[in-house]
Amino acid sequence: MRDAAVRNDRVLEIGYQRNHNPMYQAAYEGIVKAGLLGDIHHVRLAWHRNGSWRRKAQPPSADFDPSPWGYPTFDHLINWRLFWKYSQGLMAELGSHQVNAANWFLGSAPEAVIASGGLYRFPENREVFDHVYATFEYPGGRTAIFSSIESNAFDDYYEMYMGTKGTLIMLHERDALFFEEGGGRQTGIEVTPAGQGAAAYSSETMAANTNQAGMRSAAPSAAGGSAAGPSPTRLQMRRFCAAIRVGTPLVVGPDKAMDSARACIGANEAIKTGTRVVLRTT
């Protein structure tokens, strides 16, 4: 896709909406880049659910034939995420979003990965793993651990950045919580984009404001947005259109996305082979 875009002089953006989320931009600028976390040595990435990930739907007609689109059965078409031919499973469909965010906040890409996992709960009519656990090795002795399970939803999904001065939790793509090291969990403060209303969310520069009142942020959700501004997905579409119309630089683009894609493919390879996989970073 990247090579085709270059050959044909086309704009190619990759759908990592966290990069367009004002909450993430505010946390990166006001917490990570400002040095409030200190040196980050460890990152925890989790996306836990309790369910099979299988979509249940009926074909549009009794004689529907999905083969013209490359699928042998309707189940392969509707549940393409469950088969290796079309998908890299939990690592790619979920993990790549979080690994991409970690790459952004850490300012680098992983160099190697060790991983385990398998089909433990839903082995019927499915190929990709329903439990995966991966440790990504970053330059400078830093690690990011990703886990995705389909047997318990208590943790839900979040990213946690652990630094020598503090801890930052990006929760549900809606909240950013910062805790000073040594202060315990009661000293947490929320991070909100500067300004009020939709105008604040259209700004290219986001600042981090902190306050002691409450732990819920005013940032829009990943899906539907809020009264405070449009959703990150809508902001992503705006930026993509601007890149096409007037040449606005892309936020992610294929080169940055290749790092997270390569890491997740490598993690699946590590599971399948039982070996540590060295990742190419160029």
C-alpha positions in Angstrom: 0.0 0.0 0.0 2.8 2.4 0.8 4.7 1.6 -2.4 1.5 1.9 -4.4 0.7 5.3 -2.9 4.2 6.6 -3.8 4.0 5.2 -7.4 0.7 6.8 -8.0 1.2 10.1 -6.1 -1.6 9.4 -3.7 -2.2 10.3 0.0 -2.2 7.3 2.3 -3.2 7.7 5.9 -3.5 4.9 8.4 -6.5 4.7 10.8 -4.8 5.1 14.2 -7.3 7.5 15.7 -5.4 7.9 19.0 -3.0 10.2 17.2 -5.9 12.6 16.4 -7.5 12.4 19.9 -7.1 15.7 21.7 -6.8 13.9 25.0 -3.7 12.0 23.7 -2.3 15.1 22.2 -2.7 17.0 25.5 -1.2 14.2 27.5 1.8 13.9 25.1 2.5 17.6 25.1 1.7 18.5 28.7 2.9 15.3 30.5 5.2 13.2 28.4 7.1 15.8 26.4 7.1 18.2 29.4 9.1 15.6 31.3 6.6 15.1 34.1 6.9 11.3 33.9 10.7 11.4 34.1 12.3 8.5 32.4 9.8 5.9 31.1 11.2 2.3 31.5 7.9 0.3 31.3 4.6 0.5 29.5 1.6 -1.7 30.1 -1.0 -2.1 27.3 -4.2 -4.1 27.9 -7.3 -4.9 25.9 -9.4 -7.4 27.8 -12.9 -8.7 26.9 -15.1 -11.6 27.7 -16.5 -12.9 24.5 -15.7 -14.7 21.3 -15.3 -11.6 19.0 -17.5 -13.4 16.5 -20.1 -11.5 14.6 -23.5 -13.1 14.2 -25.4 -12.2 11.0 -27.4 -13.9 8.2 -26.4 -13.7 4.6 -28.4 -11.3 2.5 -30.0 -14.1 0.6 -30.2 -17.9 0.7 -28.1 -18.3 -2.4 -25.6 -15.5 -1.6 -22.1 -16.3 -3.0 -19.2 -14.4 -1.3 -16.5 -15.9 -3.6 -16.3 -12.9 -6.0 -14.9 -11.0 -3.0 -12.4 -13.7 -2.2 -14.3 -15.4 0.7 -15.2 -19.1 0.5 -18.1 -18.7 3.0 -20.3 -16.0 4.4 -18.7 -16.7 7.8 -15.3 -15.9 6.4 -16.7 -12.6 5.0 -18.5 -11.5 8.2 -15.8 -12.9 10.6 -12.7 -12.1 8.6 -10.9 -11.1 11.8 -10.9 -14.7 12.9 -8.8 -16.2 10.1 -5.1 -15.8 9.3 -5.7 -15.2 5.6 -7.4 -11.9 6.2 -6.2 -10.8 9.7 -3.4 -10.9 12.3 -6.0 -11.2 15.0 -6.0 -9.5 18.4 -2.4 -8.4 17.9 -3.2 -6.4 14.8 -6.9 -5.4 15.2 -6.4 -4.2 18.8 -2.8 -4.3 19.7 -1.5 -2.3 16.8 -3.4 0.7 17.9 -1.9 0.6 21.4 1.6 -0.2 20.1 1.4 2.7 17.8 0.5 5.0 20.7 3.4 3.6 22.7 5.8 4.2 19.8 4.5 7.8 19.7 4.9 8.4 23.4 8.3 6.7 23.6 9.6 8.3 20.5 10.9 4.9 19.1 9.8 1.5 17.8 10.4 -1.9 19.4 13.5 -3.8 18.3 12.4 -7.3 19.4 9.5 -9.2 20.8 8.8 -12.3 22.8 5.2 -13.6 23.1 2.9 -16.5 24.0 -0.7 -17.2 23.4 -3.1 -19.6 21.7 -6.7 -20.7 21.2 -7.8 -21.5 24.7 -11.5 -20.7 24.9 -13.0 -20.5 21.5 -11.2 -23.0 19.2 -14.2 -23.8 17.0 -14.3 -22.4 13.5 -11.5 -19.9 14.2 -7.8 -19.6 13.5 -6.4 -16.5 15.3 -5.5 -16.7 19.0 -8.1 -15.7 21.6 -5.4 -15.0 24.2 -2.1 -13.2 23.4 0.7 -11.9 25.7 3.7 -10.0 24.2 6.7 -8.2 25.5 8.2 -5.6 23.2 11.8 -4.5 23.7 12.5 -0.9 22.9 15.9 0.9 22.7 17.4 1.9 26.0 16.2 -1.1 28.0 12.5 -0.1 27.9 9.7 -2.6 27.6 6.0 -2.5 26.7 3.8 -5.5 27.6 0.6 -6.1 25.7 -2.1 -8.5 26.7 -5.4 -9.2 25.1 -7.7 -11.9 26.4 -11.3 -13.0 25.6 -12.1 -14.6 29.0 -12.4 -11.7 31.4 -13.3 -8.0 30.8 -12.4 -6.5 34.2 -9.4 -4.6 32.9 -11.2 -3.4 29.8 -8.6 -1.4 27.8 -6.0 1.2 28.7 -2.4 2.2 28.2 -0.2 2.9 31.3 3.2 4.7 31.1 5.4 4.2 34.2 8.1 6.8 34.7 10.6 7.6 37.4 8.5 10.7 38.3 5.0 9.6 37.7 2.5 7.3 36.0 0.1 8.2 33.1 -3.0 6.1 32.4 -4.8 6.6 29.1 -8.1 5.0 29.9 -10.8 4.0 27.3 -9.5 6.6 24.9 -11.5 9.2 26.9 -9.5 9.9 30.1 -5.9 10.7 30.9 -4.9 10.3 34.5 -1.6 11.4 36.0 -0.2 10.2 39.3 3.0 11.6 40.8 5.5 8.9 41.9 5.3 8.3 45.7 2.1 10.2 46.1 -0.3 7.2 45.8 -3.4 6.9 43.8 -5.2 9.6 45.7 -3.1 12.4 44.1 -4.2 11.6 40.6 -5.2 14.6 38.4 -7.0 14.5 35.1 -5.6 15.9 31.9 -7.9 18.0 29.7 -7.2 19.8 26.4 -6.9 23.5 26.8 -9.8 25.8 26.0 -13.5 25.3 25.9 -15.9 23.9 23.3 -15.3 22.6 19.8 -12.8 25.3 18.9 -10.4 23.8 21.4 -10.5 20.5 19.7 -9.7 21.9 16.2 -6.5 23.5 17.4 -3.3 21.9 16.2 -1.5 22.7 19.5 -3.0 21.1 22.6 -1.8 22.0 26.1 -2.4 19.9 29.3 -4.3 21.5 32.1 -4.6 19.7 35.4 -7.0 20.0 38.3 -7.8 18.2 41.5 -11.5 18.0 41.0 -12.7 14.7 39.8 -11.1 12.0 37.6 -13.3 12.2 34.5 -12.2 14.2 31.5 -14.1 16.3 29.1 -12.5 14.7 26.0 -14.8 13.2 23.4 -15.2 9.4 23.1 -13.6 7.5 20.3 -16.9 6.7 18.8 -19.4 9.4 19.2 -17.7 12.5 20.5 -19.2 14.8 23.0 -20.7 18.3 23.4 -17.1 19.5 23.9 -16.0 18.6 20.4 -16.0 16.1 17.5 -14.8 12.6 17.8 -11.1 11.6 17.1 -12.3 9.7 14.1 -14.0 12.7 12.7 -10.9 14.8 13.4 -8.9 12.1 11.6 -11.1 12.4 8.5 -10.8 16.2 8.5 -7.0 15.9 8.6 -7.0 13.4 5.8 -9.2 15.6 3.6 -6.9 18.5 4.4 -3.9 16.5 3.3 -5.5 15.7 0.0 -6.8 19.2 -0.7 -4.0 21.5 0.5 -1.1 19.2 1.5 -1.4 19.3 5.2 1.2 16.9 6.7 -0.2 13.5 7.7 -0.3 12.7 11.4 0.6 9.0 11.0 1.1 7.9 7.4 2.4 4.6 6.3 6.0 4.9 7.5 5.1 5.4 11.1 2.3 2.7 10.8 4.8 0.2 9.5 6.6 0.1 12.9 3.5 -1.0 14.8 2.3 -3.4 12.0 5.7 -5.0 11.9 5.8 -5.3 15.7 2.4 -7.1 15.8 3.2 -9.4 13.0 6.4 -10.2 14.7 4.6 -11.0 18.0 2.3 -13.5 16.2 5.4 -15.1 14.7 7.0 -15.3 18.2 3.9 -17.1 19.4 3.9 -19.6 16.6 7.6 -20.3 16.7 8.2 -20.0 20.4 11.2 -17.8 19.7 12.3 -14.2 20.3 11.8 -12.3 17.1 14.1 -9.4 16.1 12.2 -6.7 14.4 13.5 -4.7 11.4 13.2 -1.0 12.3 13.9 0.7 8.9 
